[in-house]
């Protein structure tokens, strides 16, 4: 089963400032909960580009750390970029990051399609563990960005 998350956030900043921040993969550290012990292993450029592979270590649950690799597969400057898991905790992970200039600043929309490993057995954990964890991660990110860019 493929699951979907869609999250929208309004940031009171220019499209240039939003793009500069989100297209720089180093900034992932600022918007990831500290208890995930998120660590980027790759040498990173200042901007994402198609074909960029980013390697991480991340604590997905208490004491369980995994290697995760994503590839930036599409980039349309100041519009969107897409990252896809190449290996990691999901059977499939496709994350679209969209940016749209609006009168109040920038509307940022994340659309994530993901599939858990282990078939029906893995899906048993979706509502108990995985979905609440993803909701918490995106809530942390939303609060971190609201603090960084107050209205």
Order of alpha helices (4+ residues) and beta strands (2+ residues): beta-alpha-beta-beta-beta-beta-beta-beta-alpha-alpha
